[in-house]
Amino acid sequence: MSPLVYRRSHLPTDEEWALTTALPDSPGRLLARGLDGPVEAAPHLWGFGGLHGGLTLALLTSAMRRSVPADAELRTVTARFHRSLTGRFDVEAAVLRPGTVTTLTARAVQADSGPGPEADATATFAPRRPARTAPVSPAPPVAPPPQDCELFTIPPEFVPISTFMEIRPVGPNRPYSGCAEPELTAWIRFTEDDLPPDTDRFLTLIDALAPSYAAVLTDLRLVPTLELTVRPTPGLAHASSPWILLRARTHRADAGGWVDEHIDAWDGAGTHLGSAYQLRLVRPSADN
């Protein structure tokens, strides 16, 4: 749910929380306004220890989208998270290869930080092509409607941005509950309005669940994201509800703590909206 955290015990200070009053942007408002200068990683938009990873990806993608034709759609975007974004930062974007299929790059740079960017991304945009092949997509899991699922509340002191989201798990699995399978399924939406997700909101929401590997853990261990790839489908353009159904599953994990996670998203009618792939790393517990 968040970029790689180097200050793993860091929580917002009183001075950092004060930014929330000065900059009351919700995720949706921030994304709708777009980039018009430096971005403030206000604490109410944080995941674990810094600006939420999916929101960071959405901001980088928004910067890259400015350099492509209006009919070009996002096909794939990959972000790499190097250090947590905890203050004011700039977003820089450039075209790597122009053309009908355009490849771009972007990076988030925080002043007075270490060498290199805090996060960087590459994306591919291309216009929609005529329908010439039979589509194939994964089937959604069996799930009751969101109103029939219990509300799951993430403590805002751990994930402040969760106060802008409503999460309703499907099935018995919960984070850090010692489940048999490393899988989490849930309905999720933004609570600030009833708009269906556009691309930028989708990039944020698909990264909003706890790490699926956390379902098999019993102690609170951070499982930060080092790399996140998202590939929306054409179905996202037809989404009509603020709710999306997410299924996150650990595809592979090794003894060193490296986790390969796959995430899929659907709307209420079962239309596949996109997929995500995360490279995560299980951090040692506080006792080690």
C-alpha positions in Angstrom: 0.0 0.0 0.0 3.0 2.3 0.2 6.4 2.8 -1.2 9.5 1.3 0.3 9.8 2.7 3.8 13.3 3.4 5.1 12.1 5.1 8.3 9.8 2.2 9.0 8.6 3.5 12.4 8.0 7.0 11.1 4.6 8.5 11.8 3.5 12.1 11.0 4.7 14.7 13.5 2.5 17.5 14.8 4.1 19.8 12.2 3.4 17.4 9.4 -0.2 16.8 10.5 -0.6 20.6 10.4 -0.3 20.5 6.6 -3.6 18.7 6.5 -5.4 21.9 7.6 -3.4 24.0 5.1 -3.8 21.5 2.2 -7.1 19.7 2.6 -7.0 18.0 -0.8 -8.7 14.6 -0.9 -7.2 12.1 -3.3 -9.9 12.7 -5.8 -9.6 16.5 -5.7 -5.8 16.3 -6.0 -6.0 14.0 -9.0 -8.7 16.1 -10.7 -6.8 19.3 -10.3 -3.7 17.8 -11.9 -0.1 18.9 -11.5 0.3 22.7 -11.5 3.7 22.9 -9.7 5.3 21.1 -6.8 3.2 18.5 -4.9 3.0 18.4 -1.1 3.0 14.9 0.3 0.6 15.9 3.1 0.3 13.3 5.9 -3.4 12.7 5.3 -2.5 11.2 1.9 0.1 8.8 3.3 0.2 5.1 3.4 2.8 3.5 5.6 5.4 6.1 6.2 5.0 8.3 3.1 2.8 9.3 0.2 0.5 6.4 -0.8 2.1 4.3 -3.6 -0.9 4.1 -5.8 -1.5 7.8 -5.5 2.2 8.4 -6.4 1.8 6.2 -9.4 -1.3 8.2 -10.5 0.5 11.5 -10.2 3.4 10.3 -12.2 1.1 8.9 -14.9 -0.9 12.2 -15.0 2.4 14.0 -15.7 3.2 11.6 -18.6 -0.3 11.8 -20.0 0.2 15.5 -20.8 2.6 14.6 -23.6 0.4 12.1 -25.5 -2.5 12.7 -28.0 -6.0 13.0 -26.5 -7.1 9.6 -28.0 -4.1 7.8 -26.5 -5.0 5.4 -23.6 -2.8 4.1 -20.9 -1.7 0.5 -21.7 0.8 -0.1 -19.0 2.7 1.8 -16.3 5.4 0.7 -14.0 6.7 2.6 -11.0 9.7 1.9 -8.8 9.8 3.3 -5.3 13.2 4.2 -3.9 12.5 6.4 -0.9 9.3 7.6 0.9 7.8 10.9 -0.3 7.2 12.9 2.9 7.5 16.5 1.9 7.3 18.8 -1.1 8.4 17.2 -4.4 8.5 17.9 -8.1 7.4 15.6 -10.9 9.4 15.6 -14.1 8.3 13.8 -17.3 9.8 13.2 -20.7 9.0 11.2 -23.9 11.3 8.3 -24.5 9.9 7.2 -27.8 7.2 9.1 -29.7 4.8 7.5 -32.1 1.4 5.8 -32.3 2.6 3.8 -29.4 4.3 6.3 -27.1 6.7 5.4 -24.3 7.4 8.0 -21.6 9.2 8.3 -18.3 8.6 10.4 -15.1 10.2 10.8 -11.8 9.4 12.3 -8.4 12.2 14.3 -6.9 12.2 15.7 -3.4 14.5 18.6 -2.5 17.4 18.0 -0.2 17.1 14.2 -0.4 19.5 11.5 -1.4 20.9 10.9 -4.9 18.4 10.0 -7.6 14.6 10.3 -7.5 12.3 9.1 -4.7 10.2 7.3 -7.4 10.3 6.9 -11.1 8.0 5.4 -13.7 7.7 4.4 -17.3 4.4 4.1 -19.3 3.1 3.2 -22.6 0.1 5.0 -24.2 -1.7 4.1 -27.5 -5.0 4.7 -29.1 -7.7 2.1 -29.0 -7.5 -0.4 -31.9 -10.4 -1.9 -34.0 -11.8 -5.1 -32.5 -10.2 -7.9 -34.4 -9.5 -10.6 -31.7 -11.6 -12.4 -29.2 -11.1 -10.8 -25.7 -10.0 -13.0 -22.8 -10.2 -11.9 -19.1 -10.2 -13.5 -15.7 -13.6 -14.3 -14.1 -14.4 -12.4 -10.9 -14.6 -14.3 -7.6 -18.1 -15.0 -6.2 -18.9 -12.1 -4.0 -22.0 -10.6 -2.4 -22.7 -7.0 -3.1 -20.7 -4.5 -1.1 -23.7 -3.5 1.1 -23.9 -7.1 2.3 -20.2 -7.2 3.4 -19.0 -5.9 6.7 -17.0 -2.7 7.0 -13.3 -3.0 7.6 -11.5 0.0 9.1 -7.8 0.5 8.9 -6.4 2.5 11.8 -5.7 5.9 10.3 -2.6 6.3 12.4 -1.0 3.6 10.3 -2.6 4.4 6.9 -4.0 8.0 7.0 -5.3 7.9 3.4 -7.6 5.1 4.4 -10.0 7.7 5.9 -10.9 8.5 2.3 -11.8 4.9 1.4 -14.4 2.4 2.3 -13.3 -1.3 2.3 -15.6 -4.2 2.6 -13.8 -7.6 2.6 -15.2 -10.7 0.9 -14.6 -14.0 2.6 -12.9 -14.7 5.9 -9.3 -13.6 5.1 -8.0 -10.5 6.9 -4.5 -9.0 7.2 -2.3 -10.4 9.9 -4.8 -13.1 10.9 -2.8 -16.2 10.2 -4.9 -17.4 7.3 -4.0 -20.5 5.3 -3.8 -18.7 1.9 -2.0 -15.4 1.1 -5.0 -13.8 -0.6 -7.3 -10.8 0.2 -10.5 -10.0 -1.6 -12.6 -6.8 -1.0 -14.9 -4.2 -2.4 -13.3 -0.8 -2.2 -14.3 2.8 -3.1 -13.5 6.4 -2.4 -15.9 8.0 0.0 -15.5 11.6 -1.1 -18.1 11.3 -3.9 -20.0 8.7 -5.9 -18.0 9.0 -9.1 -16.8 5.9 -10.9 -13.1 5.5 -11.1 -11.2 7.1 -14.0 -7.7 5.9 -14.8 -6.0 8.0 -12.1 -8.4 6.9 -9.4 -8.1 3.3 -10.5 -4.3 3.5 -10.2 -4.8 4.6 -6.6 -7.5 2.2 -5.6 -5.9 -1.0 -7.1 -3.0 -0.4 -4.6 -5.3 0.2 -1.6 -5.6 -3.3 0.0 -3.1 -4.5 2.5 -0.4 -6.8 1.1 -1.9 -10.2 0.3 1.0 -11.9 2.0 -0.1 -10.2 5.3 -3.0 -12.6 5.4 -0.7 -15.5 6.5 1.2 -13.4 9.0 0.2 -13.0 12.7 2.6 -10.2 13.7 2.6 -6.7 12.2 5.4 -6.8 9.7 5.7 -4.3 6.9 5.6 -5.6 3.3 6.4 -2.5 1.3 6.2 -2.2 -2.5 9.4 -1.8 -4.5 7.8 -2.0 -7.9 4.2 -1.6 -9.1 2.8 -2.3 -12.6 -0.8 -1.5 -13.5 -2.5 -2.4 -16.8 -6.1 -1.0 -17.2 -8.5 -2.6 -19.6 -11.0 -1.0 -22.0 -13.7 -1.9 -19.5 -12.5 0.8 -17.1 -13.9 3.5 -19.5 -17.4 2.1 -18.9 -17.3 1.8 -15.1 -20.5 3.3 -13.7 -20.1 2.6 -9.9 -17.6 4.0 -7.4 -17.2 0.4 -6.1 -14.5 -2.0 -7.5 -13.9 -5.6 -6.5 -10.2 -6.4 -5.8 -8.6 -9.8 -5.5 -4.9 -9.7 -4.4 -3.0 -13.0 -4.2 0.7 -13.7 -3.5 1.8 -15.6 -6.6 5.2 -16.5 -5.2 7.3 -15.7 -2.1 10.8 -16.9 -1.2 12.5 -17.4 2.1 14.3 -14.1 1.8 11.0 -12.2 1.9 10.6 -11.3 -1.7 7.0 -11.4 -2.7 5.4 -11.4 -6.2 1.8 -10.3 -5.9 -0.9 -10.3 -8.5 -4.1 -8.1 -8.3 -7.2 -8.1 -10.4 -10.1 -5.7 -10.4 -13.7 -5.9 -11.6 -16.9 -3.8 -11.5 -20.2 -5.0 -10.0 -21.3 -6.5 -13.3 -18.2 -8.7 -13.5 -16.3 -6.6 -16.1 -12.6 -6.9 -15.7 -11.1 -3.4 -15.2 -7.4 -4.1 -15.0 -4.6 -6.0 -13.3 -1.6 -5.0 -11.2 1.7 -6.7 -10.3 3.7 -5.8 -7.2 7.2 -6.7 -6.1 7.2 -6.5 -2.3 9.7 -7.2 0.4 8.7 -8.6 3.9 10.6 -6.5 6.5 11.8 -8.1 9.7 9.5 -7.9 12.7 10.1 -5.3 15.4 11.4 -8.1 17.7 14.2 -9.0 15.3 
